[in-house]
Amino acid sequence: MALHVHVCACILGLLILPDETTEVICTRQDACTCESPHGLIDLRSVGRDDGTARFFISSSGSERGDDLSTIEDHQPFYYYNPCYPFNVGPTTSSDSGCKDVAVCQYSSSDPQFVDLGHQQEAVFGYSAERQALYINYTTTATNLSSRVYLYCRTGTENSLDWNSMVDTTPTFNLHSHCACYDGCVQGVSPGTIICVVLACLIATYLVVGILYRKAVHGATGFQLLPNSIFWSSLPGLIKDGYLFFISPCWTSAAQDSRYEQL
């Protein structure tokens, strides 16, 4: 009997305790954002929208400036820009540089630029091993890919670290407060603000007007509505305006009907 109770308790514990190997999928909204029940991931404020890369790092893990003339090491270097495509490298030929990419590799030993993924091919996923969301970037032209793990880091600047090479796929760690759920959610739009203000004004107009007419004039029923005479006549005024607007059409039709048909 005691053994049965122990087994049942273990099974119940497995059902109740959260499983760290599973995570709710963060559904892709676009190359910058994904949404889950935990909140929204929005990386738009991390990437540059001027056609250049936000990050340039070496495979040794150090973040570098984007001046290629200062590079003396022979390990690969990587450009990365969230959200917005960028161009890097010579533009004199169709295959000498990276164009409209999300990730690009530069090799100083054999100077060339390699496309490692595009923004439109970005796919969000979750790594149970690392307990982190990631973005996979691929390119259909060469079938190469790259992966960026997203780590929530509040109170720090955005930074990109080299992670490792998995088969032929380079992986990176992006540390940012925008990698936190709802960490960089965009503010409400001007249209939303106007609607909220208008709704507040209408509510204030009705509440204050009703209280005033009740207290001062002792109004009841429909008479409590502020400017009730105007509001009751408004449908008729709208109808009169519509009829006035279309009256030239009726007049022309009536005049035409006076003539005999040939």
Wavefront OBJ file of the C-alpha trace (Angstrom):
o trace
v 0.000 0.000 0.000
v 2.801 2.395 0.922
v 4.541 1.631 -2.389
v 1.383 2.491 -4.323
v 1.071 5.781 -2.476
v 4.709 6.611 -3.234
v 4.285 5.852 -6.948
v 1.108 7.945 -7.170
v 2.826 10.834 -5.422
v 5.715 10.707 -7.906
v 3.344 10.697 -10.876
v 1.366 13.610 -9.428
v 4.579 15.528 -8.866
v 5.583 15.065 -12.493
v 2.227 16.406 -13.606
v 2.294 19.440 -11.340
v 5.927 20.521 -11.404
v 6.926 22.586 -14.464
v 9.157 20.765 -16.918
v 12.268 22.808 -17.641
v 12.834 20.919 -20.871
v 9.709 22.365 -22.449
v 8.723 25.913 -23.201
v 5.807 27.658 -24.817
v 6.626 28.452 -28.420
v 7.316 32.101 -29.172
v 5.308 32.668 -32.339
v 7.092 34.677 -35.009
v 5.478 38.011 -35.850
v 8.266 39.209 -38.136
v 12.073 39.095 -38.266
v 12.217 41.267 -35.124
v 9.462 40.036 -32.861
v 7.856 36.916 -31.484
v 4.976 36.537 -29.052
v 4.276 33.985 -26.333
v 2.043 33.831 -23.236
v 5.031 35.179 -21.291
v 5.083 38.377 -23.333
v 6.562 39.926 -26.452
v 10.186 39.830 -27.634
v 10.928 42.921 -29.735
v 14.477 43.563 -31.013
v 13.766 46.558 -33.230
v 15.619 49.011 -31.012
v 18.718 46.775 -31.033
v 19.301 46.657 -34.790
v 20.437 49.489 -37.023
v 18.159 50.620 -39.831
v 20.813 52.489 -41.845
v 22.067 49.496 -43.834
v 25.035 48.731 -41.547
v 25.633 45.966 -39.009
v 25.149 46.616 -35.294
v 27.740 44.024 -34.201
v 31.128 42.914 -35.518
v 32.939 40.253 -33.478
v 35.660 37.676 -33.872
v 35.362 33.949 -33.250
v 37.698 34.438 -30.280
v 34.818 36.236 -28.575
v 35.981 39.847 -28.725
v 33.785 42.567 -30.158
v 35.590 44.628 -32.773
v 35.111 47.809 -34.698
v 34.137 47.479 -38.330
v 37.421 48.768 -39.769
v 38.794 45.803 -41.724
v 42.194 47.460 -42.128
v 42.927 46.944 -38.415
v 42.384 43.169 -38.540
v 45.555 41.117 -38.201
v 44.132 37.859 -36.856
v 43.381 34.982 -39.190
v 40.225 33.709 -37.499
v 36.784 34.441 -38.978
v 34.911 37.598 -38.070
v 31.149 37.997 -38.050
v 28.746 40.837 -38.732
v 25.259 40.711 -37.238
v 22.307 43.073 -37.271
v 18.893 42.173 -35.804
v 15.732 43.070 -37.687
v 17.117 45.110 -40.553
v 19.164 43.868 -43.554
v 22.616 45.322 -44.160
v 25.335 45.332 -46.798
v 29.047 44.821 -46.237
v 32.017 44.253 -48.500
v 32.778 45.249 -52.084
v 29.829 46.031 -54.314
v 31.637 45.832 -57.646
v 30.465 42.285 -58.378
v 27.428 40.210 -57.490
v 29.299 37.685 -55.324
v 32.071 39.667 -53.617
v 30.136 41.014 -50.629
v 27.144 40.333 -48.399
v 24.004 42.102 -49.560
v 20.709 42.426 -47.671
v 21.783 39.931 -45.014
v 21.310 39.403 -41.274
v 24.625 37.639 -40.610
v 27.855 37.744 -42.627
v 31.232 36.059 -42.127
v 34.542 37.669 -43.098
v 37.747 35.670 -43.320
v 40.958 37.697 -43.187
v 43.198 34.781 -44.225
v 41.313 34.367 -47.501
v 39.543 37.723 -47.814
v 35.945 37.018 -48.669
v 32.458 37.652 -47.326
v 30.065 34.751 -46.778
v 26.293 35.149 -46.456
v 25.067 33.298 -43.323
v 21.388 34.218 -43.324
v 18.674 36.684 -44.253
v 16.088 38.512 -42.166
v 13.143 37.078 -44.094
v 14.359 33.563 -43.261
v 14.515 34.224 -39.504
v 12.872 31.496 -37.390
v 12.360 31.711 -33.615
v 12.887 28.653 -31.457
v 13.688 27.545 -27.920
v 16.656 25.587 -26.570
v 15.798 23.474 -23.534
v 19.493 22.826 -22.955
v 20.354 26.521 -22.751
v 16.968 27.633 -21.403
v 16.927 30.404 -23.982
v 15.110 31.533 -27.077
v 17.076 31.723 -30.295
v 16.775 32.958 -33.858
v 17.901 30.803 -36.769
v 18.996 32.611 -39.916
v 19.422 30.723 -43.175
v 20.187 31.528 -46.783
v 18.645 29.502 -49.572
v 21.450 30.364 -51.999
v 24.194 28.436 -50.160
v 22.138 26.531 -47.554
v 24.323 28.036 -44.801
v 22.889 29.161 -41.486
v 23.660 30.852 -38.186
v 22.012 30.983 -34.786
v 21.687 33.755 -32.191
v 20.641 32.876 -28.621
v 18.668 35.567 -26.801
v 19.508 36.231 -23.141
v 17.587 38.661 -20.967
v 20.035 41.097 -19.414
v 18.549 44.120 -17.663
v 20.592 47.183 -16.836
v 23.309 46.530 -19.444
v 24.058 47.654 -22.946
v 23.366 45.380 -25.877
v 26.243 42.984 -26.496
v 26.988 40.041 -28.765
v 29.328 37.211 -27.742
v 30.761 34.347 -29.730
v 29.309 31.014 -28.608
v 30.562 28.057 -30.619
v 30.617 26.391 -34.007
v 28.031 23.612 -34.265
v 28.950 21.583 -37.354
v 29.083 24.386 -39.937
v 26.722 26.729 -38.065
v 28.230 29.572 -36.003
v 26.243 30.452 -32.867
v 26.216 33.679 -30.862
v 24.795 35.027 -27.604
v 22.877 38.298 -27.697
v 22.534 39.933 -24.267
v 19.919 42.678 -24.140
v 17.004 43.977 -22.107
v 15.065 43.658 -25.365
v 15.551 39.889 -25.067
v 13.384 40.017 -21.932
v 9.668 39.438 -22.321
v 8.020 42.841 -22.855
v 11.439 44.429 -22.286
v 11.227 46.703 -25.315
v 7.564 46.772 -26.202
v 6.817 49.760 -28.394
v 4.571 52.452 -26.944
v 0.962 52.997 -27.950
v 0.327 54.634 -31.296
v -0.892 58.252 -31.663
v -4.221 56.947 -32.936
v -4.719 54.937 -29.754
v -3.901 57.969 -27.628
v -6.452 60.095 -29.539
v -9.136 57.430 -29.096
v -8.460 57.146 -25.355
v -8.531 60.930 -24.878
v -11.736 61.225 -26.910
v -13.412 58.462 -24.898
v -12.402 60.176 -21.634
v -13.794 63.513 -22.833
v -17.110 61.934 -23.864
v -17.409 60.124 -20.534
v -16.633 63.331 -18.615
v -19.154 65.280 -20.705
v -21.914 62.766 -19.983
v -21.199 62.293 -16.269
v -20.780 65.996 -15.460
v -23.740 66.983 -17.643
v -26.091 64.414 -16.097
v -25.097 65.364 -12.550
v -25.533 69.061 -13.313
v -28.975 68.677 -14.896
v -30.089 66.405 -12.068
v -28.888 68.697 -9.292
v -29.709 72.101 -10.809
v -32.721 71.462 -13.061
v -34.160 68.359 -11.428
v -34.294 66.641 -14.814
v -35.317 63.007 -15.146
v -35.237 60.359 -17.849
v -34.068 61.463 -21.272
v -33.903 65.068 -20.080
v -30.863 64.149 -17.996
v -28.812 63.931 -21.197
v -26.811 67.165 -21.719
v -28.098 69.139 -24.684
v -30.905 66.614 -25.070
v -32.816 68.817 -27.565
v -29.792 68.909 -29.889
v -29.135 65.159 -29.662
v -32.802 64.297 -30.234
v -32.909 66.495 -33.349
v -29.547 65.266 -34.697
v -30.973 62.322 -36.719
v -33.456 64.655 -38.438
v -30.696 67.178 -39.184
v -28.568 64.422 -40.721
v -31.514 63.297 -42.849
v -32.182 66.875 -44.022
v -28.537 67.345 -44.930
v -28.496 64.113 -46.926
v -31.669 65.051 -48.808
v -30.269 68.500 -49.552
v -27.057 66.952 -50.873
v -28.804 64.616 -53.297
v -31.637 66.999 -54.268
v -29.888 68.194 -57.490
v -30.004 64.593 -58.739
v -33.730 64.386 -58.086
v -34.321 67.777 -59.745
v -32.461 66.699 -62.886
v -34.431 63.482 -63.075
v -37.712 65.344 -62.669
v -36.809 67.837 -65.397
v -35.783 65.063 -67.760
v -39.148 63.328 -67.255
v -40.999 66.364 -68.640
v -39.677 65.809 -72.141
v -41.438 63.473 -74.508
v -39.508 60.591 -75.878
v -38.845 60.663 -79.610
l 1 2 3 4 5 6 7 8 9 10 11 12 13 14 15 16 17 18 19 20 21 22 23 24 25 26 27 28 29 30 31 32 33 34 35 36 37 38 39 40 41 42 43 44 45 46 47 48 49 50 51 52 53 54 55 56 57 58 59 60 61 62 63 64 65 66 67 68 69 70 71 72 73 74 75 76 77 78 79 80 81 82 83 84 85 86 87 88 89 90 91 92 93 94 95 96 97 98 99 100 101 102 103 104 105 106 107 108 109 110 111 112 113 114 115 116 117 118 119 120 121 122 123 124 125 126 127 128 129 130 131 132 133 134 135 136 137 138 139 140 141 142 143 144 145 146 147 148 149 150 151 152 153 154 155 156 157 158 159 160 161 162 163 164 165 166 167 168 169 170 171 172 173 174 175 176 177 178 179 180 181 182 183 184 185 186 187 188 189 190 191 192 193 194 195 196 197 198 199 200 201 202 203 204 205 206 207 208 209 210 211 212 213 214 215 216 217 218 219 220 221 222 223 224 225 226 227 228 229 230 231 232 233 234 235 236 237 238 239 240 241 242 243 244 245 246 247 248 249 250 251 252 253 254 255 256 257 258 259 260 261 262
